[in-house]
């Protein structure tokens, strides 16, 4: 009964967020343990699209369509670089602004480059490959990609829960590939997390931002450094804390801003306290 009261306490927090609509899901051990809001309401995921697109790219790696060391873009740039925002490409635009592996430049353009290369090699549009490789086998029937692989996925909390269950307990990928995706890539790079700040060490995996020692951050104060996930500029976020075996999905339709940097860490810490034993 105490656990139930605690769960309700955590799930009450999003109802006070200054947003038109919100849908939340909490997972523990790969299973849903709490929800709030309409799980079928569709939201634009914005940059949460990146780890989803990255998952498809990693499936393509396992299928032999492409490799992590496949050259894509400017000399010295590979699929691995693009997935980890280390390819030297700007936020938008086809012309590189740095050499690969020099700095962490958060880049929508890099994801378009890798999606175009995968589409060429698979001989099908990237959106079709993404649907066949990820959405259909996971039963994500209310999810689709409209436009950019960096920010064009639209989905709902129930479908995104299926994706988070997949990254926590992989079925479409070998667990070793998932482990590589959440391991720091080019760990010494500095860079900016848009809307959050510049960090001397800005760790990133393959499609996933890693919390590391960033402060401030959009996850909780008590999330471990190996926590991985992503947020979107449309007011969406998800994280997985591997130590606590906990995950959180929060989808809204208010643009990311100061409200989120206040609300999301508070909510995250409440979830960690109730399900992971962290001190509030």
N, C-alpha and C positions, 0 to 999 in steps of 0.2 A: 504493500500500500504506500509506503514511503516513496518508493521508486516512481509510482504512478503520480503522486503529488508533485515530485520533482520534475517529471517530464512535462506535466501540465504547466508548471511554472516557467520552464524554458520556452515552451511553445506559445505562451501568452505574450512574450516579448515582441514578436513580429507584428502582432495586432496593433501595437502602438507606433509602428514605423510610419513616417509621413509619406505614404505611397498609396496610389489608387488601388492596386491589387498586389497580393503577396501569396506565394505558395511555398511551403517549407517541408522538408523531409529530413529526418534524422535516421542514420543507419548505424547499427552496432553489430560487429561480426558479420557484416555483409547482408544483414536483414533489417528491414524497416522497423523502428521502434517508436516512431512518433511522426505525425503529420499535422499540418495546419494549412488552411486555405483550400482552394479548389485544385485538386491534383491534375485536372484535365485542362485547366485554363492555359492557353498557349501564350508564350512570351518569346520575344526576340532574345536569344541568348547572348548576342554580341560576341565578345571574345572568348566565352566558354566554347565557342565553335572551334577554337584552336586545338585543345586537347582531343576533341572528338575527331577532327580532321587528322590529327597526328596518329590517333589509334588506327585509322584506315591506312595511313602511310606505313605504319609498323606491320599491319597485316600484309600489305603489299611486299614488304621486306621478307616476311616469312614465306610468302608465295613465290619469291624469286623474281618478282616484277621489277624491283628496284633494290638497291642496297644502301645502307647508311653512308657508305663512302662513295656513292655515285656522284660524280661532278654535276652540279646544277648552278647555272648563273656564272658569275665572274670567276676568273682563275683562282683555284684553291678553295672554292666554296663547294660544299657537299650537302646532301640531304640532312646529315646530322647537324651541320652548321645552321641550316635554315630552321629546322625544328627547334633549335635552342637559341634562336635570335642572336646568332654569332656570325652571320654571313656577310655583314657589312652593308646591308640594305636599309634604307630609311623606312620610316613609318609607312609612307606611301611613295610610290615611284619606282621606276625600273632601273634607274642608275644607282650603282652602289656609292656610298659616301665614306666607306672605310674598307680596309682589307679584311678578309675573314679572320676571325679569332682575335681581334684587337680590342673590341669593346662589345658590351651587350646592348645592341640597338633594337628595341622592341619594334617589330616589323610586320605589318600586314602584307607588305609586298613579298616578303620571303615565303609566306604561306601560299600566295598565289603562284609564285614560281614553282614550288614543289608540287602543287596540285596540277599545274599545267604539264609538268614532266610526267607525273604519274598517269594522267589522262592519256598522254601520247603513248606511253609504254603499254598501258592496259587496253588501248584502242577503244576507249569509251569515255564519256564525260565524267569528270570527277564526282559530280553530284550522284550519278548513277552508281559509280563504284562505291561511294560512301554508303549509299542506301543498301546495296547488295552485301557489302562487307560488314557493316555495323548495324544499321537501323533494322533491317529485316531479321537477321538472326537473333537480335535482342528483343524483338517484338515492339520496337519503338514506332508504332503505327501513326502517332500524331506528330512525328518529327520529320522535317525536311530541310534541305539546304536551298536557299534562294540567294543566288549571287556569290559573294566572296566566301571561300573556305576559311577565311580568318574571322569573319563576324556575321555570316549569313544564315546560321542555323536557327530555326524556330522550333520550339519544343514545349513540353509541359513537365511538371514535377514528377509525374508518374513515369514518363518515358526516361527522364534524366536519372531517375532512381535506378532504372535498369542498367544504364551506362555506368553509374557509380558502383553498383554491385559487380559489374564486369571488371572494373579496374581494381576493385578490392580482391576479387576472386576470379582471375582471368579464365575465360573459356575459349575466346577467339584467338588469344595469343598464348604462347608459351610463357609461364611465369617468369622465366629468365629475361624475356624481352620486356615484360612489364617492369621488372626490377631495373633494367637499363634505362627505361623511360623516366623513372623517378630518381635516378642517380644524377648528381651534379655533372653537367657537361661543361667543359672548359671552366672549371670552378674559380679561377683567379680573376675572371672578368668583372669589371665594374659596369654599372649601368643604371638606368632609370626604370622604375615601375611607374607607368603613366598614372598621374593623379595621386601618387603616394609619395615618391621622393627618389633621390639619387642615393645609391649605396656603393661603397667601395668594393664590397663583394656582393654580387647580385646573382645568386645561384639560380639556375634553370635546368630542368631536365629536357626530355624530348616531348615538347608540347605542354609540359606542366611547369608552373612556377613553383620553386621550392622556397619555403619560408626562410630558412637559414637564420641568421641573426638580425634580420631587418627590423628596424624600429624607427618610426611607427610602422604598423602593418595592418592589413585588412582582416587577417585572421585574429585569433585570440591571443592574449598575453601568455596563456599557458599552453598553446600549441607548441609541440616540439619542433626543433629545427628541421627535421625530415618531413614535416607536413607538406603535402603537395596539393595543388589544385589550380584554380584560375578564377578571376572575376571578369565581368563584362561591363562595358560602359553604359549598358542599358539598365544597370542596377541588378545584376545577377551574380551569384557566386556559388562555388562549391569547393570544399576541401576534404582531404582525408588525412587523419592523424594516425600513422601506422602504429605508434606505441599504444594508443588507447583503442585501436581498431574501431575508430569512430569516423563517421563522415557526416557532413552537413550540406544540404542543398537549400539555397534561398533564392527565389526568383521574384523580381518585382518589375514594375514598368515605370520606375522613376530613375532618371539618369544618375549614374554614380556621382557622388560628391561628398562633402563633409558629413552629411547625414549618415552615409554608409560607413565612413571611417569611425563614426561614433557607435552606430547601432550594431554592426556586424561583429566587432571584437567582443562587445558585451554579450551578445547572443552566443557567440562561440565559447566564451569562457563559462557561461551558464550550462551549456551542453556538456562541456568537459567536466565540470564539477559534478553534474548529476549522473553521468554515465561513465566517466573515466577516472573519477576520484581526485581530480585536480582541486586545489584550494581556490575558491572564488576570489 
